[in-house]
């Protein structure tokens, strides 16, 4: 049961986390890397559009829909039900 709970929570985290922010920004075309924490969509040096390494994170509603779709196949339905009840009751803490 513990593994089922962890699998659901980890999947939710992976769906909603912007993992792109953990990477150092670097232009895919010219290799330019700003000296600050700037993360432009277009390289200020060569004008190339920045491609994301990871996909855009899902919205909270999108991740919840994904958990519901996977309940009974990818995720244990009772765990998904408890997880969604917890989110409805306590909300989602994003500052942790």
VENHU-V227135 format. One record per residue. N is the residue number from 1. RES is the residue in three letters. OMEGA is omega in whole degrees, 0 to 359 (* if undefined). BURIAL is I if it has 24 or more other C-alpha atoms within 12 Angstrom, else O. Layout:
((N	RES	OMEGA	BURIAL) (N	RES	OMEGA	BURIAL))
This chain:
((1	UNK	180	O) (2	UNK	180	O) (3	UNK	179	O) (4	UNK	179	O) (5	UNK	181	O) (6	UNK	180	O) (7	UNK	180	O) (8	UNK	180	I) (9	UNK	180	I) (10	UNK	179	O) (11	UNK	178	I) (12	UNK	178	I) (13	UNK	181	I) (14	UNK	180	I) (15	UNK	187	I) (16	UNK	183	I) (17	UNK	175	I) (18	UNK	184	O) (19	UNK	177	O) (20	UNK	183	O) (21	UNK	179	O) (22	UNK	180	O) (23	UNK	174	O) (24	UNK	181	O) (25	UNK	178	I) (26	UNK	180	I) (27	UNK	179	I) (28	UNK	185	O) (29	UNK	187	O) (30	UNK	179	O) (31	UNK	180	O) (32	UNK	176	O) (33	UNK	180	O) (34	UNK	181	O) (35	UNK	180	O) (36	UNK	180	O) (37	UNK	181	O) (38	UNK	179	O) (39	UNK	184	I) (40	UNK	175	O) (41	UNK	179	O) (42	UNK	181	O) (43	UNK	179	O) (44	UNK	181	O) (45	UNK	185	O) (46	UNK	179	O) (47	UNK	180	O) (48	UNK	176	O) (49	UNK	180	O) (50	UNK	175	I) (51	UNK	178	O) (52	UNK	174	O) (53	UNK	179	O) (54	UNK	177	O) (55	UNK	175	O) (56	UNK	177	O) (57	UNK	176	O) (58	UNK	172	O) (59	UNK	177	O) (60	UNK	179	O) (61	UNK	178	O) (62	UNK	179	O) (63	UNK	178	I) (64	UNK	177	I) (65	UNK	179	O) (66	UNK	177	I) (67	UNK	179	I) (68	UNK	179	I) (69	UNK	182	O) (70	UNK	180	O) (71	UNK	181	O) (72	UNK	177	O) (73	UNK	180	O) (74	UNK	184	O) (75	UNK	178	I) (76	UNK	185	I) (77	UNK	180	O) (78	UNK	179	O) (79	UNK	178	I) (80	UNK	180	I) (81	UNK	179	O) (82	UNK	180	O) (83	UNK	180	I) (84	UNK	175	I) (85	UNK	178	O) (86	UNK	179	O) (87	UNK	179	O) (88	UNK	182	O) (89	UNK	188	O) (90	UNK	185	O) (91	UNK	180	O) (92	UNK	180	O) (93	UNK	183	O) (94	UNK	184	O) (95	UNK	183	O) (96	UNK	*	O))
